[in-house]
């Protein structure tokens, strides 16, 4: 089940992050299942059963390796999104991470112990962040449409 942002002005980086987190969870689950199944085939109750050359069980090691490679790529994407967020300092970084990564509301962010900002200030800073991020998203033009970009 894909998580889709409802707002048409959604930040592309955030949708990438959410899609990536879902993919990581799915791959980790499938990887764990494959590892358990491999143990059953090599050391467990299925170790005496003859494998068909074209069966999924005969390809488990390849499947596990593929999952591990995909997982490493997804971890890299996660790190890149976090690096993007870390380009924002102080309260901006906190607001972005708490709101978009941890799912807190602006009121909940203002209530974080030691945050040192009122709800109104958090709301104002968030509005400015949204304007800046929306502007940045506007300039993230797909490769095929780059020649169609008109500045005036």
TORPA-4810 file (N, C-alpha, C, O; in nm, 3 decimals):
<nodes>
NODE_1_0.084_-0.117_0.000_0.000_0.000_0.000_0.088_0.124_0.000_0.160_0.148_0.097_X
NODE_2_0.084_0.200_-0.105_0.168_0.319_-0.117_0.109_0.435_-0.040_-0.013_0.455_-0.037_X
NODE_3_0.197_0.511_0.023_0.155_0.633_0.092_0.164_0.745_-0.010_0.268_0.766_-0.071_X
NODE_4_0.056_0.817_-0.028_0.054_0.925_-0.124_0.018_1.053_-0.051_-0.077_1.057_0.027_X
NODE_5_0.093_1.157_-0.078_0.064_1.285_-0.018_-0.060_1.344_-0.085_-0.074_1.339_-0.207_X
NODE_6_-0.149_1.400_-0.004_-0.276_1.448_-0.056_-0.266_1.586_-0.121_-0.340_1.616_-0.214_X
NODE_7_-0.176_1.667_-0.073_-0.163_1.802_-0.123_-0.093_1.800_-0.258_0.011_1.737_-0.274_X
NODE_8_-0.152_1.870_-0.356_-0.091_1.870_-0.489_0.041_1.946_-0.491_0.118_1.934_-0.586_X
NODE_9_0.069_2.024_-0.388_0.195_2.095_-0.377_0.298_2.015_-0.297_0.391_2.073_-0.242_X
NODE_10_0.281_1.886_-0.291_0.368_1.800_-0.211_0.512_1.815_-0.253_0.544_1.841_-0.369_X
NODE_11_0.597_1.800_-0.156_0.739_1.807_-0.184_0.785_1.674_-0.242_0.757_1.568_-0.185_X
NODE_12_0.855_1.679_-0.353_0.900_1.556_-0.419_0.995_1.477_-0.330_0.991_1.354_-0.330_X
NODE_13_1.081_1.545_-0.256_1.174_1.476_-0.168_1.101_1.399_-0.060_1.143_1.291_-0.020_X
NODE_14_0.990_1.455_-0.013_0.914_1.388_0.092_0.845_1.264_0.037_0.844_1.160_0.102_X
NODE_15_0.786_1.274_-0.082_0.723_1.158_-0.142_0.827_1.050_-0.170_0.800_0.931_-0.151_X
NODE_16_0.946_1.091_-0.214_1.055_0.996_-0.235_1.090_0.927_-0.105_1.109_0.805_-0.101_X
NODE_17_1.098_1.004_0.002_1.130_0.947_0.133_1.025_0.847_0.177_1.058_0.737_0.220_X
NODE_18_0.897_0.884_0.166_0.789_0.795_0.209_0.785_0.667_0.126_0.769_0.558_0.181_X
NODE_19_0.798_0.681_-0.005_0.802_0.563_-0.092_0.920_0.474_-0.057_0.909_0.351_-0.052_X
NODE_20_1.034_0.537_-0.032_1.155_0.464_0.000_1.141_0.389_0.134_1.183_0.274_0.145_X
NODE_21_1.082_0.453_0.234_1.063_0.388_0.363_0.971_0.266_0.350_0.994_0.164_0.414_X
NODE_22_0.868_0.279_0.267_0.779_0.166_0.245_0.853_0.052_0.174_0.836_-0.065_0.208_X
NODE_23_0.935_0.087_0.075_1.011_-0.014_0.004_1.111_-0.083_0.096_1.129_-0.205_0.089_X
NODE_24_1.176_-0.007_0.182_1.271_-0.065_0.278_1.199_-0.167_0.367_1.249_-0.278_0.387_X
NODE_25_1.084_-0.129_0.418_1.008_-0.220_0.505_0.971_-0.349_0.432_0.984_-0.458_0.487_X
NODE_26_0.926_-0.336_0.308_0.888_-0.454_0.229_1.007_-0.544_0.199_0.998_-0.666_0.210_X
NODE_27_1.119_-0.483_0.160_1.238_-0.563_0.127_1.293_-0.630_0.252_1.331_-0.747_0.248_X
NODE_28_1.296_-0.557_0.364_1.346_-0.617_0.488_1.261_-0.738_0.528_1.315_-0.840_0.570_X
NODE_29_1.131_-0.727_0.514_1.042_-0.838_0.546_1.066_-0.957_0.453_1.077_-1.071_0.498_X
NODE_30_1.073_-0.929_0.323_1.094_-1.036_0.226_1.232_-1.099_0.244_1.247_-1.221_0.232_X
NODE_31_1.333_-1.017_0.273_1.467_-1.068_0.297_1.468_-1.163_0.416_1.528_-1.270_0.410_X
NODE_32_1.403_-1.125_0.524_1.396_-1.209_0.643_1.328_-1.343_0.611_1.374_-1.449_0.653_X
NODE_33_1.217_-1.335_0.535_1.148_-1.459_0.496_1.238_-1.550_0.413_1.242_-1.671_0.434_X
NODE_34_1.309_-1.491_0.318_1.398_-1.570_0.233_1.512_-1.632_0.313_1.550_-1.747_0.290_X
NODE_35_1.565_-1.557_0.408_1.673_-1.610_0.492_1.622_-1.728_0.577_1.691_-1.829_0.590_X
NODE_36_1.505_-1.715_0.631_1.445_-1.824_0.709_1.422_-1.946_0.620_1.451_-2.060_0.659_X
NODE_37_1.370_-1.921_0.501_1.345_-2.032_0.408_1.475_-2.099_0.366_1.480_-2.221_0.353_X
NODE_38_1.579_-2.021_0.344_1.709_-2.078_0.306_1.761_-2.170_0.417_1.814_-2.278_0.388_X
NODE_39_1.748_-2.128_0.542_1.791_-2.212_0.654_1.712_-2.342_0.656_1.768_-2.448_0.683_X
NODE_40_1.582_-2.334_0.627_1.500_-2.456_0.623_1.551_-2.551_0.515_1.556_-2.672_0.537_X
NODE_41_1.588_-2.496_0.399_1.633_-2.581_0.288_1.774_-2.635_0.311_1.806_-2.744_0.265_X
NODE_42_1.858_-2.560_0.380_1.997_-2.605_0.397_2.021_-2.682_0.526_2.104_-2.774_0.528_X
NODE_43_1.951_-2.647_0.634_1.979_-2.710_0.764_1.854_-2.768_0.831_1.866_-2.845_0.926_X
NODE_44_1.739_-2.731_0.783_1.617_-2.765_0.855_1.539_-2.881_0.796_1.595_-2.973_0.738_X
NODE_45_1.409_-2.872_0.814_1.319_-2.982_0.778_1.313_-3.011_0.629_1.266_-3.118_0.589_X
NODE_46_1.359_-2.918_0.545_1.353_-2.940_0.400_1.489_-2.980_0.342_1.504_-2.992_0.220_X
NODE_47_1.586_-2.999_0.427_1.723_-3.026_0.379_1.736_-3.157_0.302_1.831_-3.175_0.226_X
NODE_48_1.643_-3.248_0.321_1.651_-3.377_0.251_1.567_-3.379_0.123_1.570_-3.477_0.049_X
NODE_49_1.494_-3.272_0.098_1.408_-3.264_-0.021_1.493_-3.220_-0.140_1.574_-3.128_-0.130_X
NODE_50_1.473_-3.288_-0.252_1.547_-3.254_-0.373_1.484_-3.132_-0.439_1.362_-3.125_-0.455_X
NODE_51_1.568_-3.035_-0.476_1.519_-2.911_-0.538_1.511_-2.925_-0.690_1.593_-2.991_-0.752_X
NODE_52_1.410_-2.862_-0.746_1.397_-2.849_-0.890_1.489_-2.735_-0.933_1.495_-2.632_-0.865_X
NODE_53_1.559_-2.750_-1.042_1.655_-2.652_-1.090_1.593_-2.513_-1.108_1.660_-2.413_-1.084_X
NODE_54_1.469_-2.506_-1.149_1.404_-2.378_-1.178_1.314_-2.329_-1.064_1.239_-2.233_-1.083_X
NODE_55_1.320_-2.391_-0.950_1.233_-2.350_-0.840_1.287_-2.225_-0.770_1.406_-2.193_-0.779_X
NODE_56_1.198_-2.155_-0.702_1.238_-2.037_-0.626_1.338_-2.075_-0.518_1.434_-2.002_-0.492_X
NODE_57_1.317_-2.189_-0.455_1.406_-2.233_-0.348_1.549_-2.252_-0.397_1.644_-2.227_-0.322_X
NODE_58_1.566_-2.294_-0.521_1.701_-2.315_-0.574_1.771_-2.182_-0.604_1.893_-2.178_-0.622_X
NODE_59_1.694_-2.074_-0.608_1.750_-1.942_-0.636_1.752_-1.851_-0.513_1.777_-1.731_-0.525_X
NODE_60_1.727_-1.906_-0.396_1.716_-1.824_-0.274_1.840_-1.739_-0.248_1.828_-1.622_-0.210_X
NODE_61_1.959_-1.795_-0.266_2.080_-1.717_-0.240_2.091_-1.597_-0.333_2.132_-1.489_-0.292_X
NODE_62_2.053_-1.616_-0.460_2.053_-1.504_-0.555_1.948_-1.400_-0.518_1.973_-1.280_-0.527_X
NODE_63_1.831_-1.446_-0.475_1.724_-1.356_-0.434_1.767_-1.275_-0.311_1.743_-1.154_-0.304_X
NODE_64_1.831_-1.342_-0.217_1.879_-1.273_-0.096_1.983_-1.168_-0.134_1.979_-1.056_-0.083_X
NODE_65_2.074_-1.202_-0.221_2.176_-1.107_-0.264_2.113_-0.986_-0.333_2.153_-0.872_-0.310_X
NODE_66_2.013_-1.011_-0.416_1.943_-0.902_-0.485_1.872_-0.812_-0.384_1.876_-0.689_-0.396_X
NODE_67_1.806_-0.873_-0.287_1.738_-0.794_-0.182_1.838_-0.709_-0.105_1.810_-0.593_-0.074_X
NODE_68_1.953_-0.765_-0.073_2.054_-0.691_0.002_2.107_-0.573_-0.079_2.129_-0.465_-0.023_X
NODE_69_2.126_-0.591_-0.209_2.170_-0.481_-0.296_2.063_-0.371_-0.302_2.095_-0.253_-0.292_X
NODE_70_1.937_-0.412_-0.320_1.828_-0.314_-0.325_1.816_-0.239_-0.193_1.792_-0.119_-0.191_X
NODE_71_1.832_-0.311_-0.085_1.825_-0.250_0.048_1.936_-0.148_0.067_1.913_-0.039_0.121_X
NODE_72_2.056_-0.181_0.024_2.167_-0.086_0.034_2.140_0.039_-0.048_2.172_0.150_-0.003_X
NODE_73_2.082_0.025_-0.166_2.046_0.141_-0.247_1.940_0.226_-0.176_1.947_0.349_-0.176_X
NODE_74_1.842_0.159_-0.117_1.736_0.232_-0.046_1.790_0.303_0.078_1.746_0.413_0.111_X
NODE_75_1.885_0.240_0.148_1.948_0.305_0.263_2.023_0.431_0.217_2.026_0.532_0.286_X
NODE_76_2.084_0.422_0.099_2.155_0.537_0.044_2.058_0.650_0.013_2.088_0.767_0.040_X
NODE_77_1.943_0.617_-0.044_1.841_0.720_-0.072_1.795_0.784_0.057_1.780_0.906_0.065_X
NODE_78_1.772_0.703_0.160_1.732_0.755_0.291_1.838_0.854_0.342_1.804_0.962_0.390_X
NODE_79_1.964_0.815_0.331_2.073_0.901_0.378_2.078_1.032_0.299_2.105_1.138_0.356_X
NODE_80_2.051_1.025_0.169_2.052_1.147_0.086_1.940_1.242_0.127_1.960_1.363_0.129_X
NODE_81_1.823_1.188_0.158_1.711_1.273_0.203_1.747_1.335_0.337_1.721_1.454_0.360_X
NODE_82_1.806_1.258_0.426_1.845_1.312_0.556_1.954_1.418_0.540_1.956_1.516_0.614_X
NODE_83_2.043_1.399_0.444_2.145_1.499_0.416_2.080_1.628_0.367_2.121_1.737_0.404_X
NODE_84_1.978_1.614_0.284_1.903_1.732_0.238_1.841_1.805_0.357_1.851_1.927_0.367_X
NODE_85_1.779_1.731_0.447_1.718_1.792_0.565_1.823_1.857_0.655_1.797_1.961_0.716_X
NODE_86_1.940_1.796_0.663_2.045_1.849_0.749_2.105_1.979_0.695_2.182_2.045_0.766_X
NODE_87_2.073_2.015_0.572_2.118_2.144_0.518_2.043_2.258_0.585_2.087_2.373_0.580_X
NODE_88_1.931_2.226_0.647_1.858_2.326_0.724_1.910_2.321_0.866_1.936_2.214_0.921_X
NODE_89_1.926_2.439_0.925_1.983_2.447_1.059_1.876_2.464_1.166_1.764_2.505_1.139_X
NODE_90_1.915_2.430_1.286_1.837_2.461_1.406_1.692_2.423_1.400_1.656_2.308_1.372_X
NODE_91_1.608_2.521_1.428_1.464_2.498_1.438_1.404_2.455_1.305_1.309_2.377_1.303_X
NODE_92_1.458_2.503_1.192_1.407_2.461_1.061_1.426_2.311_1.042_1.335_2.242_0.997_X
NODE_93_1.544_2.262_1.078_1.573_2.119_1.069_1.478_2.040_1.159_1.424_1.937_1.118_X
NODE_94_1.459_2.089_1.280_1.370_2.021_1.376_1.228_2.016_1.322_1.163_1.911_1.328_X
NODE_95_1.179_2.128_1.271_1.041_2.132_1.218_1.026_2.034_1.102_0.930_1.957_1.100_X
NODE_96_1.118_2.036_1.007_1.108_1.946_0.892_1.109_1.799_0.934_1.027_1.720_0.887_X
NODE_97_1.202_1.763_1.020_1.212_1.623_1.062_1.091_1.580_1.145_1.035_1.472_1.123_X
NODE_98_1.051_1.664_1.239_0.939_1.625_1.325_0.808_1.621_1.248_0.726_1.532_1.270_X
NODE_99_0.786_1.716_1.159_0.659_1.722_1.086_0.654_1.616_0.975_0.558_1.539_0.967_X
NODE_100_0.755_1.613_0.891_0.747_1.530_0.771_0.804_1.390_0.788_0.762_1.299_0.717_X
NODE_101_0.898_1.371_0.877_0.955_1.238_0.897_0.885_1.166_1.013_0.850_1.049_1.001_X
NODE_102_0.866_1.237_1.124_0.805_1.175_1.242_0.655_1.196_1.251_0.590_1.136_1.336_X
NODE_103_0.598_1.280_1.164_0.453_1.295_1.156_0.387_1.378_1.265_0.266_1.367_1.287_X
NODE_104_0.463_1.461_1.334_0.404_1.545_1.438_0.333_1.666_1.378_0.370_1.714_1.271_X
NODE_105_0.232_1.715_1.447_0.167_1.838_1.405_0.250_1.956_1.454_0.340_1.938_1.537_X
NODE_106_0.222_2.075_1.404_0.297_2.192_1.447_0.275_2.220_1.596_0.367_2.263_1.665_X
NODE_107_0.154_2.194_1.645_0.126_2.211_1.788_0.211_2.114_1.870_0.268_2.152_1.972_X
NODE_108_0.219_1.989_1.823_0.301_1.890_1.894_0.449_1.929_1.892_0.522_1.906_1.989_X
NODE_109_0.493_1.987_1.782_0.633_2.032_1.774_0.657_2.144_1.876_0.758_2.144_1.946_X
NODE_110_0.564_2.237_1.883_0.578_2.347_1.980_0.579_2.295_2.123_0.638_2.358_2.211_X
NODE_111_0.515_2.182_2.147_0.509_2.124_2.282_0.630_2.038_2.318_0.640_1.990_2.431_X
NODE_112_0.721_2.017_2.225_0.841_1.939_2.254_0.920_2.012_2.363_0.946_2.132_2.353_X
NODE_113_0.956_1.938_2.465_1.029_1.997_2.576_1.162_2.054_2.528_1.239_1.986_2.461_X
NODE_114_1.188_2.178_2.563_1.314_2.243_2.529_1.316_2.304_2.390_1.420_2.356_2.348_X
NODE_115_1.204_2.300_2.316_1.202_2.354_2.179_1.225_2.505_2.181_1.295_2.559_2.094_X
NODE_116_1.168_2.574_2.279_1.194_2.716_2.296_1.122_2.809_2.201_1.157_2.926_2.192_X
NODE_117_1.020_2.759_2.129_0.943_2.842_2.037_0.795_2.819_2.061_0.752_2.709_2.094_X
NODE_118_0.718_2.925_2.042_0.572_2.914_2.057_0.513_2.849_1.933_0.578_2.838_1.829_X
NODE_119_0.388_2.806_1.946_0.317_2.749_1.832_0.311_2.849_1.717_0.332_2.810_1.601_X
NODE_120_0.284_2.975_1.746_0.275_3.078_1.641_0.407_3.093_1.567_0.409_3.109_1.445_X
NODE_121_0.517_3.089_1.639_0.648_3.101_1.576_0.678_2.978_1.491_0.728_2.990_1.379_X
NODE_122_0.647_2.860_1.544_0.666_2.735_1.469_0.583_2.740_1.340_0.631_2.702_1.233_X
NODE_123_0.461_2.788_1.352_0.371_2.799_1.236_0.428_2.895_1.131_0.425_2.865_1.011_X
NODE_124_0.481_3.008_1.176_0.538_3.107_1.084_0.663_3.050_1.015_0.678_3.064_0.893_X
NODE_125_0.751_2.987_1.091_0.873_2.929_1.034_0.836_2.818_0.935_0.897_2.807_0.829_X
NODE_126_0.737_2.736_0.970_0.694_2.629_0.881_0.639_2.686_0.750_0.668_2.633_0.643_X
NODE_127_0.560_2.792_0.759_0.505_2.854_0.638_0.617_2.903_0.547_0.610_2.887_0.425_X
NODE_128_0.720_2.962_0.604_0.834_3.009_0.525_0.909_2.891_0.464_0.951_2.896_0.349_X
NODE_129_0.926_2.785_0.542_0.991_2.664_0.489_0.912_2.607_0.371_0.971_2.569_0.270_X
NODE_130_0.780_2.602_0.385_0.696_2.550_0.276_0.712_2.634_0.150_0.722_2.580_0.040_X
NODE_131_0.716_2.767_0.166_0.735_2.853_0.049_0.870_2.824_-0.018_0.878_2.814_-0.140_X
NODE_132_0.975_2.812_0.063_1.107_2.786_0.007_1.114_2.649_-0.060_1.169_2.636_-0.169_X
NODE_133_1.058_2.548_0.003_1.062_2.413_-0.053_0.975_2.402_-0.178_1.011_2.332_-0.273_X
NODE_134_0.862_2.470_-0.178_0.777_2.470_-0.297_0.850_2.537_-0.413_0.844_2.490_-0.527_X
NODE_135_0.919_2.645_-0.384_0.997_2.715_-0.487_1.105_2.622_-0.542_1.126_2.617_-0.663_X
NODE_136_1.175_2.550_-0.453_1.278_2.456_-0.497_1.218_2.344_-0.581_1.277_2.304_-0.682_X
NODE_137_1.102_2.292_-0.540_1.035_2.187_-0.618_0.998_2.237_-0.757_1.003_2.162_-0.854_X
NODE_138_0.961_2.364_-0.765_0.921_2.423_-0.893_1.037_2.417_-0.992_1.015_2.403_-1.112_X
NODE_139_1.160_2.426_-0.942_1.277_2.425_-1.029_1.330_2.285_-1.055_1.427_2.268_-1.128_X
NODE_140_1.268_2.185_-0.996_1.306_2.046_-1.019_1.231_1.996_-1.141_1.135_1.919_-1.130_X
NODE_141_1.276_2.040_-1.259_1.207_2.012_-1.384_1.256_1.879_-1.440_1.377_1.857_-1.448_X
NODE_142_1.165_1.788_-1.478_1.208_1.662_-1.538_1.296_1.685_-1.661_1.276_1.781_-1.735_X
NODE_143_1.392_1.597_-1.681_1.490_1.610_-1.788_1.426_1.634_-1.925_1.474_1.718_-2.001_X
NODE_144_1.317_1.563_-1.956_1.255_1.575_-2.089_1.188_1.711_-2.111_1.163_1.749_-2.225_X
NODE_145_1.158_1.785_-2.002_1.090_1.914_-2.016_1.182_2.033_-1.992_1.134_2.146_-1.987_X
NODE_146_1.311_2.011_-1.977_1.401_2.121_-1.943_1.403_2.229_-2.050_1.415_2.347_-2.016_X
NODE_147_1.391_2.195_-2.178_1.393_2.298_-2.282_1.263_2.378_-2.284_1.258_2.483_-2.349_X
NODE_148_1.160_2.333_-2.216_1.033_2.403_-2.216_1.020_2.502_-2.102_0.920_2.572_-2.091_X
NODE_149_1.122_2.509_-2.016_1.118_2.598_-1.902_1.126_2.742_-1.949_1.220_2.780_-2.020_X
NODE_150_1.028_2.822_-1.911_1.025_2.962_-1.949_1.036_3.045_-1.822_0.959_3.026_-1.727_X
NODE_151_1.130_3.135_-1.819_1.150_3.217_-1.701_1.055_3.336_-1.698_1.021_3.383_-1.589_X
NODE_152_1.013_3.387_-1.812_0.924_3.504_-1.815_0.803_3.477_-1.902_0.717_3.563_-1.917_X
</nodes>
